[in-house]
Amino acid sequence: MRVVKLLLLLGVLKNVGSVLVPELKSWSEDRYIQCVHCMDYDRSHISLFGCKPRRPILCNGNACFMRFHKEFERPSVMYTSGCLNLTLAEMETIAHAQKHSNETGNKNGSLLCEIAEKSDTCICSNMDKCNFINLSPDFSEYNRTPILKNVKIDEINHMKMFLPHEYRRLTTYRQYQQQSTIRVSHFWLIPMFAFPIITFFNR
C-alpha cells in the first residue's frame, strides 16, 4: 500500500512539475477540448454577428482562443474565436516570456491574455467552450509583454467558412491592388529608358 501511495505521489509531483503555464494547467498536447468557433464582422455592405448563439458551432483543439480587434476607424473583423493545436515548443515559448516579464499574471486564472495595440488575444484550456464570450473567468493580462506572439491564429479560415463571398471579394481586390502597384512601378521606368533613347536619335 505504501508503494502504491508513493507511486501516486510521484505521479502528482510529475504532473505539477510539467505545468509550463499556470493559466493553462490542464493543457496537454494530446488532450482535446471543444471550443466555440465563431466570428463577428461588420462593414458598410455586410454584417455578421455569430458569436452569441444559443448553440454555437464547435471545433476541437488542445486549447481555445478568442481575439477582439480594435481597429474602430475601419471596422471589419471585430471578434473571432476558435481552436488551437499548441505545440510543446509554443508552450515553452509562452512560459519563457512569462518568466522574463516584468508583469505578474494571475496564477488562479484560467485565461491568458495579451493586450496589444490593435487586438486583444486570450487562450484557455481548462474546459469545453472556455472561450465562450459570455463567460467571465479569472484571467492574466499582459499589456507590455508579447506573451502570445508566437501562437499561430489563422483567422483566414473564419472568413472562408462564414463569409466565402466576402473573402473572394477581398482577395480579388488585393490582387487588383498588387497588379496596379506593379503597373505603376513599371510606368515610372519609362522615362528612365525614354530619355537616353530620345537623346540618341536627336544627335
GROMACS elastic network, one bead per residue, 0.5 to 0.9 nm:
[ bonds ]
;  ai    aj funct       b0    kb
    1     4     6  0.51152   500
    1     5     6  0.63016   500
    1     6     6  0.85905   500
    2     5     6  0.50923   500
    2     6     6  0.60797   500
    2     7     6  0.85979   500
    3     6     6  0.50318   500
    3     7     6  0.61788   500
    3     8     6  0.86195   500
    4     7     6  0.51213   500
    4     8     6  0.61867   500
    4     9     6  0.85734   500
    5     8     6  0.50535   500
    5     9     6  0.60641   500
    5    10     6  0.85576   500
    6     9     6  0.50402   500
    6    10     6  0.61499   500
    6    11     6  0.85678   500
    7    10     6  0.50696   500
    7    11     6  0.61695   500
    7    12     6  0.86935   500
    8    12     6  0.62617   500
    8    13     6  0.86528   500
    9    12     6  0.50982   500
    9    13     6  0.61747   500
    9    14     6  0.85108   500
   10    13     6  0.50567   500
   10    14     6  0.60262   500
   10    15     6  0.86109   500
   11    14     6  0.50385   500
   11    15     6  0.62601   500
   11    16     6  0.86570   500
   12    15     6  0.51349   500
   12    16     6  0.61966   500
   12    17     6  0.85615   500
   13    16     6  0.50300   500
   13    17     6  0.60437   500
   13    18     6  0.85459   500
   14    17     6  0.50784   500
   14    18     6  0.61790   500
   14    19     6  0.89948   500
   15    18     6  0.50734   500
   15    19     6  0.67006   500
   16    19     6  0.55666   500
   16    25     6  0.84900   500
   17    20     6  0.79472   500
   18    25     6  0.89194   500
   19    22     6  0.65973   500
   19    24     6  0.77786   500
   19    25     6  0.56767   500
   19    26     6  0.80052   500
   19    27     6  0.80904   500
   20    24     6  0.78519   500
   20    25     6  0.75603   500
   20    27     6  0.89751   500
   20    91     6  0.68479   500
   20    92     6  0.66832   500
   20    94     6  0.83038   500
   20    95     6  0.57106   500
   20    96     6  0.89094   500
   21    24     6  0.53595   500
   21    25     6  0.63957   500
   21    27     6  0.86507   500
   21    91     6  0.72653   500
   21    92     6  0.82762   500
   21    94     6  0.72632   500
   21    95     6  0.55195   500
   21    98     6  0.81363   500
   21   107     6  0.87966   500
   21   112     6  0.89516   500
   22    25     6  0.53301   500
   22    95     6  0.87709   500
   22   105     6  0.87869   500
   22   106     6  0.82295   500
   22   107     6  0.54120   500
   22   108     6  0.75718   500
   22   109     6  0.78339   500
   22   110     6  0.80764   500
   23    26     6  0.85644   500
   23   105     6  0.85639   500
   23   106     6  0.75647   500
   23   107     6  0.60645   500
   23   108     6  0.68977   500
   23   109     6  0.53648   500
   23   111     6  0.58951   500
   23   112     6  0.60018   500
   23   123     6  0.89556   500
   23   124     6  0.73017   500
   23   125     6  0.83410   500
   23   126     6  0.84083   500
   23   139     6  0.76238   500
   23   140     6  0.74539   500
   24    27     6  0.53850   500
   24    28     6  0.89688   500
   24    63     6  0.85967   500
   24   109     6  0.86027   500
   24   110     6  0.63215   500
   24   111     6  0.75323   500
   24   112     6  0.77988   500
   24   123     6  0.84103   500
   24   124     6  0.61423   500
   24   125     6  0.56858   500
   24   126     6  0.65745   500
   25    28     6  0.86413   500
   25   110     6  0.81098   500
   25   125     6  0.78573   500
   25   126     6  0.72709   500
   26    31     6  0.84658   500
   26   125     6  0.63694   500
   26   126     6  0.56175   500
   26   127     6  0.85038   500
   27    30     6  0.85900   500
   27    31     6  0.68199   500
   27    32     6  0.87133   500
   27    62     6  0.67556   500
   27    63     6  0.71764   500
   27   124     6  0.84965   500
   27   125     6  0.56993   500
   27   126     6  0.72255   500
   28    31     6  0.50825   500
   28    32     6  0.80829   500
   28    62     6  0.67697   500
   28    63     6  0.88654   500
   28    86     6  0.88168   500
   28    87     6  0.89894   500
   28    88     6  0.84041   500
   28   125     6  0.88428   500
   29    32     6  0.80438   500
   29    62     6  0.62360   500
   29    85     6  0.74914   500
   29    86     6  0.68045   500
   29    87     6  0.63257   500
   29    88     6  0.67756   500
   30    61     6  0.89751   500
   30    62     6  0.67997   500
   31    61     6  0.79942   500
   31    62     6  0.55395   500
   31    63     6  0.87706   500
   32    60     6  0.62059   500
   32    61     6  0.50991   500
   32    63     6  0.73966   500
   32    85     6  0.87442   500
   32   125     6  0.86939   500
   32   128     6  0.88836   500
   33    59     6  0.82797   500
   33    60     6  0.56035   500
   33    61     6  0.56999   500
   33    62     6  0.58887   500
   33    63     6  0.69426   500
   33    64     6  0.80895   500
   33    83     6  0.87951   500
   33   125     6  0.73516   500
   33   126     6  0.84916   500
   33   127     6  0.65800   500
   33   128     6  0.51851   500
   33   129     6  0.77329   500
   34    58     6  0.60875   500
   34    59     6  0.55482   500
   34    61     6  0.66388   500
   34    62     6  0.84571   500
   34    63     6  0.84948   500
   34    64     6  0.79253   500
   34    83     6  0.78546   500
   34   127     6  0.78496   500
   34   129     6  0.56794   500
   34   130     6  0.83581   500
   35    57     6  0.83796   500
   35    58     6  0.53901   500
   35    59     6  0.53113   500
   35    60     6  0.60792   500
   35    61     6  0.71637   500
   35    63     6  0.77140   500
   35    64     6  0.55168   500
   35    65     6  0.80209   500
   35    81     6  0.79788   500
   35    82     6  0.57951   500
   35    83     6  0.57323   500
   35    84     6  0.88933   500
   35   127     6  0.87984   500
   35   128     6  0.60374   500
   35   130     6  0.67976   500
   35   131     6  0.64282   500
   35   132     6  0.77570   500
   36    51     6  0.82103   500
   36    56     6  0.62016   500
   36    57     6  0.59584   500
   36    59     6  0.65389   500
   36    60     6  0.89434   500
   36    64     6  0.77594   500
   36    65     6  0.86941   500
   36    66     6  0.89374   500
   36    81     6  0.62454   500
   36    82     6  0.54947   500
   36    83     6  0.75823   500
   36   128     6  0.85542   500
   36   129     6  0.55331   500
   36   130     6  0.80068   500
   36   131     6  0.62594   500
   36   132     6  0.60090   500
   36   133     6  0.87500   500
   37    51     6  0.80064   500
   37    56     6  0.71531   500
   37    57     6  0.53972   500
   37    58     6  0.53076   500
   37    59     6  0.61620   500
   37    80     6  0.75422   500
   37    81     6  0.52714   500
   37    83     6  0.70472   500
   37   131     6  0.89681   500
   37   158     6  0.82694   500
   38    49     6  0.86185   500
   38    50     6  0.58066   500
   38    51     6  0.51987   500
   38    52     6  0.86564   500
   38    56     6  0.74107   500
   38    57     6  0.67848   500
   38    58     6  0.84085   500
   38    79     6  0.81573   500
   38    80     6  0.56985   500
   38    81     6  0.54028   500
   38    82     6  0.66233   500
   38   158     6  0.73509   500
   38   162     6  0.82326   500
   39    48     6  0.73474   500
   39    49     6  0.67136   500
   39    50     6  0.56072   500
   39    51     6  0.59033   500
   39    77     6  0.76412   500
   39    78     6  0.76973   500
   39    79     6  0.56644   500
   39    81     6  0.66187   500
   39    82     6  0.88950   500
   39   158     6  0.66698   500
   39   159     6  0.82690   500
   39   162     6  0.74835   500
   40    47     6  0.77593   500
   40    48     6  0.53838   500
   40    50     6  0.57535   500
   40    51     6  0.63812   500
   40    76     6  0.84716   500
   40    77     6  0.63205   500
   40    78     6  0.54187   500
   40    79     6  0.50058   500
   40    80     6  0.64196   500
   41    46     6  0.79055   500
   41    47     6  0.55403   500
   41    49     6  0.64089   500
   41    50     6  0.85863   500
   41    75     6  0.78348   500
   41    76     6  0.53144   500
   41    78     6  0.54159   500
   41    79     6  0.71060   500
   41    80     6  0.87584   500
   42    45     6  0.81509   500
   42    46     6  0.61253   500
   42    48     6  0.62655   500
   42    49     6  0.80360   500
   42    75     6  0.60076   500
   42    77     6  0.65729   500
   42    78     6  0.70268   500
   43    46     6  0.53473   500
   43    47     6  0.60538   500
   43    74     6  0.79874   500
   43    75     6  0.60584   500
   43    76     6  0.53208   500
   43    77     6  0.85273   500
   44    47     6  0.77487   500
   44    75     6  0.87576   500
   44    76     6  0.89500   500
   46   166     6  0.85167   500
   47    76     6  0.86739   500
   48   162     6  0.84305   500
   48   163     6  0.84745   500
   49    52     6  0.75032   500
   50    53     6  0.64463   500
   50    56     6  0.80351   500
   50   162     6  0.89726   500
   51    56     6  0.72119   500
   51    79     6  0.81244   500
   51    80     6  0.78875   500
   51    81     6  0.80858   500
   51   132     6  0.81079   500
   51   133     6  0.71037   500
   52    55     6  0.84975   500
   52    56     6  0.73350   500
   52   132     6  0.83400   500
   52   133     6  0.72069   500
   52   134     6  0.77777   500
   53    56     6  0.54054   500
   53    57     6  0.87430   500
   55    58     6  0.88578   500
   56   132     6  0.88562   500
   58    82     6  0.78796   500
   58    83     6  0.86607   500
   58   129     6  0.80161   500
   59    82     6  0.68920   500
   59    83     6  0.61545   500
   60    63     6  0.83529   500
   60    64     6  0.85480   500
   60    82     6  0.86047   500
   60    83     6  0.61220   500
   60    84     6  0.81323   500
   60    85     6  0.87597   500
   61    64     6  0.67966   500
   61    82     6  0.85820   500
   61    83     6  0.50153   500
   61    84     6  0.52324   500
   61    85     6  0.52804   500
   61    86     6  0.83246   500
   61   125     6  0.89852   500
   62    83     6  0.74922   500
   62    84     6  0.62146   500
   62    85     6  0.52298   500
   62    86     6  0.66275   500
   62   125     6  0.67066   500
   63    82     6  0.88159   500
   63    83     6  0.60942   500
   63    84     6  0.51018   500
   63    85     6  0.63173   500
   63    86     6  0.68881   500
   63   123     6  0.67501   500
   63   124     6  0.56790   500
   63   126     6  0.82620   500
   63   130     6  0.89215   500
   64    81     6  0.74586   500
   64    82     6  0.57700   500
   64    84     6  0.55768   500
   64    85     6  0.85138   500
   64   122     6  0.83495   500
   64   123     6  0.54890   500
   64   124     6  0.53549   500
   64   125     6  0.61623   500
   64   128     6  0.87384   500
   64   129     6  0.77046   500
   64   130     6  0.69750   500
   64   131     6  0.60034   500
   65    80     6  0.82307   500
   65    81     6  0.54286   500
   65    82     6  0.55041   500
   65    83     6  0.61627   500
   65    84     6  0.68058   500
   65   121     6  0.71601   500
   65   122     6  0.55790   500
   65   124     6  0.65251   500
   65   125     6  0.89537   500
   65   130     6  0.86760   500
   65   131     6  0.61355   500
   65   153     6  0.82353   500
   66    79     6  0.74050   500
   66    80     6  0.57517   500
   66    82     6  0.66491   500
   66    83     6  0.89533   500
   66   120     6  0.82533   500
   66   121     6  0.58231   500
   66   122     6  0.53739   500
   66   123     6  0.65411   500
   66   124     6  0.89451   500
   66   131     6  0.61253   500
   66   132     6  0.83812   500
   66   133     6  0.81335   500
   67    78     6  0.83472   500
   67    79     6  0.56173   500
   67    80     6  0.53316   500
   67    81     6  0.62188   500
   67   119     6  0.67093   500
   67   120     6  0.55959   500
   67   122     6  0.64638   500
   67   123     6  0.88882   500
   68    77     6  0.85398   500
   68    78     6  0.59702   500
   68    80     6  0.67584   500
   68    81     6  0.88203   500
   68   118     6  0.86502   500
   68   119     6  0.54761   500
   68   120     6  0.51569   500
   68   121     6  0.65304   500
   68   122     6  0.89568   500
   69    72     6  0.82023   500
   69    75     6  0.86818   500
   69    76     6  0.87761   500
   69    77     6  0.67672   500
   69    78     6  0.50138   500
   69    79     6  0.60118   500
   69    80     6  0.85796   500
   69   118     6  0.60369   500
   69   120     6  0.65969   500
   69   121     6  0.87471   500
   70    73     6  0.87360   500
   70    75     6  0.82775   500
   70    78     6  0.72632   500
   70   117     6  0.77346   500
   70   118     6  0.51107   500
   70   119     6  0.54352   500
   70   120     6  0.78878   500
   71    74     6  0.59590   500
   71    75     6  0.60099   500
   71    76     6  0.80781   500
   71    77     6  0.87368   500
   71    78     6  0.80614   500
   71   118     6  0.62123   500
   71   119     6  0.80084   500
   72    75     6  0.52042   500
   72    76     6  0.85806   500
   72    78     6  0.87118   500
   75    78     6  0.67360   500
   77    80     6  0.76491   500
   77   159     6  0.89419   500
   80   155     6  0.73077   500
   80   158     6  0.76547   500
   81   131     6  0.69097   500
   81   132     6  0.81306   500
   81   133     6  0.85829   500
   81   155     6  0.87682   500
   81   158     6  0.89100   500
   82   131     6  0.77750   500
   82   153     6  0.88550   500
   82   155     6  0.89253   500
   82   158     6  0.87565   500
   83   153     6  0.87209   500
   84   123     6  0.86388   500
   84   151     6  0.86599   500
   84   152     6  0.80989   500
   84   153     6  0.73796   500
   86    89     6  0.81504   500
   86    90     6  0.61562   500
   86    91     6  0.68692   500
   86   151     6  0.75199   500
   86   152     6  0.85226   500
   87    90     6  0.51935   500
   87    91     6  0.64080   500
   87    92     6  0.86753   500
   88    91     6  0.50716   500
   88    92     6  0.61233   500
   88    93     6  0.86093   500
   89    92     6  0.50675   500
   89    93     6  0.62350   500
   89    94     6  0.87693   500
   90    93     6  0.50334   500
   90    94     6  0.63510   500
   90    95     6  0.86864   500
   90   148     6  0.88633   500
   90   150     6  0.66959   500
   90   151     6  0.65961   500
   91    94     6  0.50727   500
   91    95     6  0.61700   500
   91    96     6  0.85492   500
   91   151     6  0.87933   500
   92    96     6  0.60413   500
   92    97     6  0.85943   500
   93    96     6  0.50503   500
   93    97     6  0.62277   500
   93    98     6  0.86640   500
   93   147     6  0.83566   500
   93   148     6  0.85481   500
   93   150     6  0.75122   500
   94    97     6  0.51397   500
   94    98     6  0.62461   500
   94    99     6  0.86446   500
   94   147     6  0.57856   500
   94   148     6  0.64284   500
   94   149     6  0.85968   500
   94   150     6  0.80390   500
   94   151     6  0.86049   500
   95    98     6  0.50892   500
   95    99     6  0.61283   500
   95   100     6  0.87389   500
   95   147     6  0.84821   500
   96    99     6  0.50908   500
   96   100     6  0.63259   500
   96   101     6  0.85619   500
   96   147     6  0.88969   500
   97   100     6  0.53493   500
   97   101     6  0.59788   500
   97   145     6  0.73942   500
   97   146     6  0.76750   500
   97   147     6  0.57128   500
   97   148     6  0.86038   500
   98   101     6  0.51585   500
   98   102     6  0.83874   500
   98   103     6  0.79204   500
   98   104     6  0.80075   500
   98   105     6  0.80857   500
   98   142     6  0.89867   500
   98   145     6  0.80860   500
   98   147     6  0.67884   500
   99   102     6  0.85041   500
  100   103     6  0.87779   500
  101   104     6  0.74753   500
  101   142     6  0.88182   500
  101   144     6  0.84324   500
  101   145     6  0.63759   500
  101   147     6  0.86658   500
  102   144     6  0.84754   500
  102   145     6  0.81125   500
  103   141     6  0.85781   500
  103   142     6  0.65965   500
  103   143     6  0.81176   500
  103   144     6  0.76660   500
  103   145     6  0.75685   500
  104   107     6  0.88178   500
  104   140     6  0.79958   500
  104   141     6  0.83704   500
  104   142     6  0.79355   500
  105   108     6  0.88193   500
  105   109     6  0.81251   500
  105   112     6  0.82683   500
  105   139     6  0.78973   500
  105   141     6  0.63430   500
  105   142     6  0.72665   500
  106   109     6  0.52165   500
  106   110     6  0.85900   500
  106   112     6  0.87299   500
  106   138     6  0.76757   500
  106   139     6  0.62391   500
  106   141     6  0.79268   500
  107   110     6  0.81349   500
  107   139     6  0.84384   500
  107   140     6  0.75431   500
  108   138     6  0.69709   500
  108   139     6  0.77273   500
  108   140     6  0.85818   500
  109   112     6  0.74713   500
  109   137     6  0.70576   500
  109   140     6  0.60054   500
  110   123     6  0.86083   500
  110   124     6  0.61194   500
  110   125     6  0.75337   500
  110   126     6  0.64592   500
  110   130     6  0.86051   500
  110   137     6  0.66237   500
  110   138     6  0.60194   500
  110   139     6  0.57308   500
  110   140     6  0.78729   500
  111   122     6  0.62732   500
  111   123     6  0.57787   500
  111   125     6  0.80813   500
  111   126     6  0.85880   500
  111   130     6  0.83980   500
  111   131     6  0.86217   500
  111   137     6  0.69540   500
  111   138     6  0.65916   500
  111   140     6  0.62366   500
  111   141     6  0.85916   500
  112   121     6  0.82524   500
  112   122     6  0.52769   500
  112   123     6  0.53847   500
  112   124     6  0.64901   500
  112   139     6  0.58244   500
  112   140     6  0.50119   500
  112   141     6  0.65183   500
  112   142     6  0.82076   500
  112   147     6  0.88037   500
  112   148     6  0.88872   500
  113   120     6  0.70334   500
  113   121     6  0.54858   500
  113   123     6  0.65952   500
  113   139     6  0.70562   500
  113   140     6  0.58656   500
  113   142     6  0.62110   500
  113   143     6  0.86298   500
  113   147     6  0.80085   500
  113   148     6  0.80359   500
  114   119     6  0.84455   500
  114   120     6  0.58068   500
  114   121     6  0.53001   500
  114   122     6  0.63568   500
  114   140     6  0.84523   500
  114   141     6  0.59782   500
  114   143     6  0.61964   500
  114   144     6  0.83880   500
  114   145     6  0.74143   500
  114   146     6  0.65621   500
  114   147     6  0.60965   500
  114   148     6  0.64592   500
  114   149     6  0.87445   500
  115   118     6  0.85180   500
  115   119     6  0.66799   500
  115   121     6  0.66453   500
  115   122     6  0.86836   500
  115   141     6  0.68857   500
  115   142     6  0.59833   500
  115   144     6  0.77291   500
  115   145     6  0.84976   500
  115   146     6  0.82494   500
  116   119     6  0.53425   500
  116   120     6  0.57429   500
  116   121     6  0.80398   500
  116   142     6  0.86799   500
  116   143     6  0.65683   500
  116   144     6  0.79079   500
  116   145     6  0.88231   500
  116   146     6  0.77072   500
  117   120     6  0.79998   500
  121   148     6  0.78437   500
  122   131     6  0.83006   500
  122   139     6  0.88195   500
  122   141     6  0.87630   500
  122   148     6  0.85020   500
  123   130     6  0.87573   500
  123   131     6  0.75197   500
  123   148     6  0.88395   500
  124   127     6  0.81057   500
  124   130     6  0.63557   500
  124   131     6  0.69200   500
  125   128     6  0.78083   500
  125   129     6  0.89565   500
  125   130     6  0.68833   500
  125   131     6  0.88007   500
  126   130     6  0.67599   500
  127   130     6  0.54959   500
  128   131     6  0.82697   500
  129   132     6  0.54505   500
  130   133     6  0.86484   500
  130   135     6  0.75093   500
  130   137     6  0.86168   500
  131   134     6  0.85618   500
  131   135     6  0.74936   500
  132   135     6  0.57939   500
  133   136     6  0.81083   500
  136   139     6  0.87338   500
  142   145     6  0.56420   500
  142   146     6  0.75313   500
  142   147     6  0.69856   500
  143   146     6  0.78345   500
  144   147     6  0.87162   500
  145   148     6  0.85881   500
  146   149     6  0.53875   500
  146   150     6  0.87102   500
  147   150     6  0.80727   500
  147   151     6  0.89215   500
  148   151     6  0.53552   500
  148   152     6  0.86693   500
  149   152     6  0.80108   500
  153   156     6  0.89440   500
  154   157     6  0.62557   500
  154   158     6  0.78755   500
  155   158     6  0.52038   500
  155   159     6  0.68286   500
  155   160     6  0.89644   500
  156   159     6  0.51732   500
  156   160     6  0.63265   500
  156   161     6  0.86828   500
  156   167     6  0.83168   500
  157   161     6  0.60313   500
  157   162     6  0.84532   500
  158   161     6  0.51913   500
  158   162     6  0.58691   500
  158   163     6  0.76174   500
  158   164     6  0.89902   500
  159   162     6  0.54869   500
  159   163     6  0.50427   500
  159   164     6  0.61730   500
  159   165     6  0.88920   500
  159   166     6  0.74868   500
  159   167     6  0.57001   500
  160   163     6  0.57983   500
  160   165     6  0.81706   500
  160   166     6  0.83886   500
  160   167     6  0.60149   500
  160   168     6  0.83191   500
  161   164     6  0.60323   500
  163   166     6  0.52803   500
  163   167     6  0.61018   500
  163   168     6  0.87431   500
  164   168     6  0.62334   500
  164   169     6  0.85880   500
  165   168     6  0.51783   500
  165   169     6  0.61403   500
  165   170     6  0.86657   500
  166   170     6  0.61016   500
  166   171     6  0.84179   500
  167   170     6  0.52650   500
  167   171     6  0.60237   500
  167   172     6  0.85378   500
  168   171     6  0.50081   500
  168   172     6  0.60141   500
  168   173     6  0.84907   500
  169   172     6  0.52099   500
  169   173     6  0.61754   500
  169   174     6  0.87102   500
  170   174     6  0.61331   500
  170   175     6  0.85801   500
  171   174     6  0.51960   500
  171   175     6  0.62396   500
  171   176     6  0.86377   500
  172   175     6  0.51357   500
  172   176     6  0.61999   500
  172   177     6  0.87077   500
  173   176     6  0.50292   500
  173   177     6  0.62288   500
  173   178     6  0.86928   500
  174   177     6  0.50068   500
  174   178     6  0.61991   500
  174   179     6  0.86215   500
  175   178     6  0.51021   500
  175   179     6  0.61778   500
  175   180     6  0.85372   500
  176   179     6  0.51356   500
  176   180     6  0.60524   500
  176   181     6  0.85587   500
  177   180     6  0.50440   500
  177   181     6  0.61244   500
  177   182     6  0.86463   500
  178   181     6  0.50876   500
  178   182     6  0.62874   500
  178   183     6  0.87099   500
  179   182     6  0.50602   500
  179   183     6  0.61988   500
  179   184     6  0.86335   500
  180   183     6  0.50428   500
  180   184     6  0.61163   500
  180   185     6  0.85126   500
  181   184     6  0.51383   500
  181   185     6  0.60681   500
  181   186     6  0.85473   500
  182   185     6  0.51134   500
  182   186     6  0.61548   500
  182   187     6  0.85554   500
  183   186     6  0.51114   500
  183   187     6  0.60889   500
  183   188     6  0.88859   500
  184   188     6  0.65392   500
  184   189     6  0.89939   500
  185   188     6  0.54655   500
  185   189     6  0.69835   500
  186   189     6  0.52185   500
  186   190     6  0.71606   500
  187   190     6  0.55564   500
  187   191     6  0.81881   500
  188   191     6  0.64808   500
  188   192     6  0.75693   500
  189   192     6  0.52883   500
  189   193     6  0.67050   500
  189   194     6  0.86584   500
  190   193     6  0.54344   500
  190   194     6  0.58077   500
  190   195     6  0.85254   500
  191   195     6  0.58156   500
  191   196     6  0.87926   500
  192   195     6  0.59642   500
  192   196     6  0.74447   500
  193   196     6  0.59859   500
  193   197     6  0.65171   500
  193   198     6  0.88911   500
  194   197     6  0.51729   500
  194   198     6  0.60482   500
  194   199     6  0.85166   500
  195   198     6  0.52720   500
  195   199     6  0.61242   500
  195   200     6  0.85986   500
  196   199     6  0.50085   500
  196   200     6  0.60703   500
  196   201     6  0.88179   500
  197   200     6  0.51018   500
  197   201     6  0.64852   500
  197   202     6  0.87504   500
  198   201     6  0.53646   500
  198   202     6  0.62041   500
  198   203     6  0.89117   500
  199   202     6  0.52017   500
  199   203     6  0.65448   500
  200   203     6  0.56885   500
